[in-house]
Structures are given as structure tokens and as C-alpha cells.
Amino acid sequence: MKNLLFSMFALTLWALPAPGQTGPIDELIAEIRTRYAPDKRTAIFDIKAQQDSLGNCHLTGETDQPEALAELLAKSRQKGLALESRIQLLPAAALEGHHWGVVTLSACNIRSQPRHAAELATQSTLGTALRVLKREGGWYLVQTPDDYLGWLDDGGFVLLDSAGYERWRSAPKVVYLPDMGFALQAPQSGAPFVSDLLAGNILLDLGREGAYAKVGFPDGRQAYVPAADVVLYQQWLYTRQPTVENILATARRFMGRPYLWGGTSGKGVDCSGFTKTVFYLNGLLLPRDASQQVHTGVDIPADTTLYNLQPGDLLFYGRHATADTPEKVTHVAIYLGDGQIIHAAGAVKIESMRRGDPTFVEDRLRTYLRGRRVLGEAGVRRVGE
């Protein structure tokens, strides 16, 4: 079975450490993990070395990094380590080739663990393609286009094999434009609802009926929306202009939206979910969390005068580095100019970092770490790439 690798290396016997310890192989695992999967939010290299009662060493666990696994096994062989590999390579063979999914809800909730009571890790919106890695009961470990990992229940998406995914990917599609709205059962005002919709939702283009567009959901449902409320997907991608003016205008459209830990949609956002969604609607794909977004774009050193900042910059907040502790990023905002920021904190709102302003918040200035310039900079991913 190609996904569950059992490999015995008949090599020079390895003088194992004391029972319960695995010495050199642990160091090798750690070194490879650091290079291939330094962030467990976006890559899996959950591999451990264990000894059985006879002193034989076994590698157990799972990874979605085939190159890292190949290097681990090759270097183990080079070091003369006699061990057995019981590592599962993801996507899991039990999925039987169904390694893709497409979100069927206006916004689906992706959790940190496979249960409804688990922490909300992130969201994905209607029409988003997901990579599917494994299943536990009615839950699937999925990876979003920004590489974020989490668990989604089977009511939030449709599971596809490669052929099904290719049909979805290549089919004509439209993007929904208004902030919020509804898909209708018939092409007329007042018709019953099929689903709610959010800006950026992606649906199949099934033609026009009068003033309405006929649209299809990934799970086969069909509905109607006003034709003026959608645009062809490829046209939407082509016409995204992530200018300062467009970023700030989109950000202001979120004013008053509720703060939601893990939220990345018009239904609720956390701080990085807000910045991510604003930039997504303008064609740029930011990483999920603030501590990841801080590595995007070009660094702008902290200056309490805010002289170096430009509107549209991302500003990061958290714990300053000391002699004993490293810097820790915990919050992100978008700079509006003149000392003002817009961010999700309780709700999406505007505050000031400039003393004397009516909306000045001391804590924002005290915890300010640095800015990052994303707009116009190389290395920032475009939506659809």
C-alpha cells in the first residue's frame, strides 16, 4: 500500500540508547521537521521514534510532506540506523482518491479538532476548493488555499475525486458581489431562499433568465440571483485592483461587523481574518494568522511617530522582545493614515494611535511592534494562483 509505508532496513545494527530513548533518530526527525514543516498550522510532520520490548526502533505517525519522509528514510539508512517505518503518508489511502472538496455553505466553520465543541480555527467560503487529507468519523482534515489546516464536518463541503475537482475547477463560474444576500428558488423577487450568500462566494454559471442569473452550488443545488449581483469568475480575478483606495474602501464596508475568533467571512472576523478577507476581496491572498501575515511584504521598522507608515500598510501588535523573551505578534490592523487604524477588536472599528485624538487607545501605541507593506510588493500571492 503506497500510502502506508512499511520499510525494514537490513543495515548495520544500531546500538540503541537506554529503553524509552531513541537518540540519533530524534535529532534527525527534529532537523527535518524544522526545514519542511516549521509551522504545524500549514504542514504535517507528526513523526515519532519508539522502541518495542525487544529494543527495536519503529517510526510512527503521519506526514503530508513526501519529500521530507523520503529524506528521513534515506538519511536513516545512511546513518546505519536499523528501524521500521510505520508512517502514514497523507492524503490517506482510506479516502480512495477523494482528495478534494469544495465548500457548499456561504461560510463553513473549520475547527482545530474533529468535534463541534472544538475551537474555531478558520473559515472558508462558498466555492472554495480544499485539499482533503484524512477522515475521522464525519470529520475531515482539510487544507485551505492559504495552506491552513483544520477539521471540517461533512455538512460543510462536497467531497471530490480528481476528476470531480477538475470539472468544478474548469466549469464557468460567477462571483457574488454584494456584502450579503440570498439565492432564490425562482427568478423573481420574493421567491423562497435557497441559501444566504456573502461577497466573494463562488457559484456555477448556469446562464440567464431575464434579469436573473441562474447559479449552481457545488452540491448540485440550483438557484437564482439578480444578474447585476454577480460577475464571471475570470473577469472578477482580472479586475481585482489591490490599490490603497480599494483596500480602505473594502475595510470600511466591514465597520461594525462582530468579532469572531477564527472568523474569516462577512459573518464575523477576528483581527487577521479581517485583514485576510479585505485583501482577498481585492485579489490578494494573505496567510491566515497575524503571526504569519507579519512575514508578508516588506518590513517597516517601528516608529512611534508613525512617520514611515502609509495607508494600506498592515500594523502588528503584541509583546516586545526582551533579553529573555522573543517578540510575539498577537494582533494586526490596517493603517488608514493620520494615526488611525481599522481593525477587528470586539467589532470592526476605527481607533487612533495618536495622543490627543478622540479615539486614541494607549494600548495600541504601547503594544505596536512593526508595520509591513504588502501593496505593490513582490511575493504576495494572488487569489487563484
N, C-alpha and C positions, 0 to 999 in steps of 0.2 A: 504494500500500500504506500503510494508515493508521499502522502501527507503525514503519515505516522512512521517516522524513520527509526528503524532498529538496526544499529550498526555495531558490530563487535570488531574491535581492532586487536588482532593477534600480534601484539607488539612486545617489546621488552617489558618485563614485569615492572610495575611501578611500586616502589616501596612506599606504601600508603602511610600517612600520618596516623596518629592515635585515633581509635574509633570515634566517629562523630565529627571528624575533621577531614577536610578534603584539600587542604593546602594549595598546591600549584594550580589546580584546575579552577579554584575560586578566583584566584588572581586573574587568570586568563578570561574567565567569564566577565568579571568586572571591567577589564580593559576593553573587551569587545563591546560590551553594553554602552560604555561611555562614548564610543565612536559611532555606533549605529543607532542607538536608542537612548540618547541622553535625557529625553523628555517622555515620561511614561504616558503623558496625555495624548501623544501623537504616534507612538511606536511601541511595540510589544517585544520585549526580550526577557521574559519571565522564566529563567532557566536556573536550576539549582543542581549541585552535585551532592549525591548521598551515597553512603556506604550501607551495604546489607550486612547481615550477621556473619557472612564469610569474609568480609573485608573487601568485597568487590565494589567498585565505584560505578554509579549509574547517573546519567544526566536525565533529568526530568523537567517537565514544564512545556512552554509553548512560545512561539515567536511568529511574527509576521514579516520577519526580516530574513529571507532565504540566504542572502549573501553573508550575513553575519553568522548564521548557523553553519554554512559551508566553511567559513574561516575558522570557527571554533573547532569543528571536527578535524580540519586539516592541521591546525596548529597543535591540537591534542596528539595527533598521530606523529607529528614532527618531534614533539617532546617525549615520545615514547610512553605516553600515558595509556594504560590498558583500561578501557571503560566501555560501557554500553550506553547507547543513546536511545532514550525513550521520549524524544521531544516531538510534540505535535506542531507541524508547520501549518499556519493559518493562511488562507481560509481553510476551515476544517473539511475533511473528506465527507463528514456526515451531511454537509449541505448539498451534496450531489450536484455540484456545479452551479448552484444558485448563489452566486457571489455578489449579486447586485440587488438594490432596492430603490424604489422611487417613492417619495413622501406623498401621501394621499390626503393629508389634512392641511388646512391653512397654515398651521404651525404645530409641529409634533414635539413632544417632550422627550428628550434623551437624557437618561439618568446615569448616575455613577455606578449603580449596581442593578442587577436584574430583578427589581421589585418596585412597585408603585410608591412605597414609602421612602425610597432612596432619594438622596439629594439630586435636584435638577442640575445637570451638568451643562446642558446647552439645548438649543432648539434648532430644527431645520424646517424650512417652509415648503409648501406645496410644489411638487415638480422637481425637487432637488434629488439628484442621484446620490446614493450612498453605496459605499463598499461594505459588504456583509462578511464577517469573519467567522462567527460561530453562533450556535444556538444553545440556550438553556431554557427548557420548557417553552413558554410562549414569548420569550425574550431573545433578542438578537444583539450581538455585539457589532456595532456599525462604526464606520468612519466617514465623517462629513468631508465635503470638498476642501475645507481648510485643515484636513488631516486629524481633526479632533475625534477621540474615541469615546464611546458611551453605549448605553443599553437602551434599545427601543422595543416596545411591545409590538406584537404582530397586528395590532389595530391601527398603527400609525403609518404603515407603508405597505407596498406590494413587493413581494419577493420575486426576483427575476433571474433567469439564467443569462448567459452571454448573448444569446440570440434575442431574447426579450428586451434586454437592455439596449442592444443595438437598434431594435425597432423604435424604442422610445427616443433614443438619442437622435436618430436620423429623421423622425417624423416632424412635420411642420408644427410649430408651437407658437403660442402667444404669451405675453407677459401682462399681468393685471397692473394697472397704473394707479388707481385711487388708493388712498391710505387704507380704507376699509370699505367693504361692500358685500354683496351676496350674488351667488349664482342661482338662477331661477329655473324652474321646471319647464317654463314655456316662454316664448319670445314676446312677452308683454308685461307691462308694469303691473305689480300686484300679484304676480304668479307666486306659488309656494316656493320656498327656498330649497335648494339642494345642499348648499354649504355656504359658510361665510368665506370671504376672501380678504387677502392682505396685499399691500403693494409688494411687487416682486414675485408673486405667485406665478407659476408656470403651468399652462394647460395646453392640451392638444388643440390645434386649429382645425375645426370641422366645417368651416365655411360661414356663410352669412345668410340670415333670414331677415330681410327688411333692415331695420335699424339695430338688429341684434347680431352678435357673433355667437355661433354655436361652438361650444368647447367640450373637450373630453378630459376626464380625470384619469390618472394612472390606473385606477382600479376598475375602469370601464363605465363609470357614471357619465352621463351627458347632461349638459345644462346650457343656459343662455345668459349672456351679459351684454349690456349696451356696447355696440361696436366701438364707440368712442373711448371706452374704458380699457381697451387692450391694444397692443401693438405687436407685430410679428417679433418673435424672439431674436432672430438675427438682426433685425433693424434696431431692437432695443439695445443689444450689445454694441452695435456700431455707433449708435447715437449717444452713448453714455459719455459725458464730459465732466470728469472729476476736477472741476475748477474750484477755486476758493468760494466763488459766489454760489455755485450749486451745492457744495458741501454744507455751507452755512444755512442755505435756504432749506435743505432737507433736514438738517439738525433741528431747526426751529419748528418744523412740522411735528416733531415729537414732543413739544412742550406739554408738560402735564401728564404724559404717559406714566403709568405706575412703574416703580422699581420692582423687578422680579429677579431674584437670584437665579442665574442660569438662563435668563430670558434673552433672546436674540431676535425678537419679532415685534411687530406693531402691537401685540397684546401685552407686552411688558418687556423691560430690558434691565439688565444690570449695567454697570459702568462700561465694561468692554463690549457687552452685547449692543449697547447703544452706538458706540463708535463703529463697531463692525457693521451694523445694519445701515448706518448712514453712508458709509463708504461703499458697501455692497450696492445700494440703490443708485450709486453713481459709477458703478463699474469696477470697483477695486475690491480685492479680496484680502482682508486683514486676518491675521491669526486670531484665535478665539479669545484668549485671556490677556489682561493688561500686562502680565509678566512676560508674555510672548510678543505682544504688539510693541513693546519697548525696544525690540531688536529690529524693527522695521524702519526703513528710511534712513535719514541722516541725523546724527545726534546734534542737539542744541544744548550746550552746557547751561546749567542752572545759573540764573542771574535774577536776584530779587527785584531788579528794576524792570525786568521783562523786556529789556531793550532788544534782545536778539530775536524775539518771537514775531511770527507773522500769523494773521488769521488763517485758520485751517490746520495749524500745527496740532499735533497730539501732545498733551501735557500729562506727565506721570507724577504720581504722589506715593508716599509711603514712608518707610523708615530709612533715615540717612545711615550711611556706613560709618562705623566707628572702628577703633583699633581692634575691637573684639568681635564685632558682628558685621556681616556684609550688608550692602544696600538691599532693601526688599520693596519691590513695587506692588502696591495693593489697589491702586485706583488710576483711572485715566479720564481725561476730559478733552474737549475740542476748544481751542482758543478762538475767541470771537474778535479779539483786538481790544485796545484801550483797557487792558487789565481784566477783561471779562472772559469767563468760561461758560460753556454749556455742557452739562453732564447729568448722569443718572445717579441721584443720591436721594432716596425717598421717593422722588419722582424726577422726571427730566426738568431741569430748571437752569436758570442763569444766576451765577454768583460772580463776585469780584475778588481779585487778589490784590487790589489797590486800596490801601488805607485811605479812609475818608469817603469812599463810595458808599451809598446806602446799602448795597448788597455785599459789602466786604465781609469775608469769613476768614478769621485769623488762622484757623486750622489749615485752610487751603494753602496759604502762604507758608506756614510753618513746615508743612509736610511736602512741599514742592521739591521734586528731585531733578527733573530734566524735561526737555521737550524733544520731539522727534518730528522732522519734516518729511512727510510722506508724499505730498502732492508734487508731481513733476520729477520725482526721484526714480532712479533705476532700481530694479529688483523687486518692485511691488507687483504682486500678481494681479492680473486682470480676471474678472469674472468670466468663466467659460474656458479658461486656458487649462 
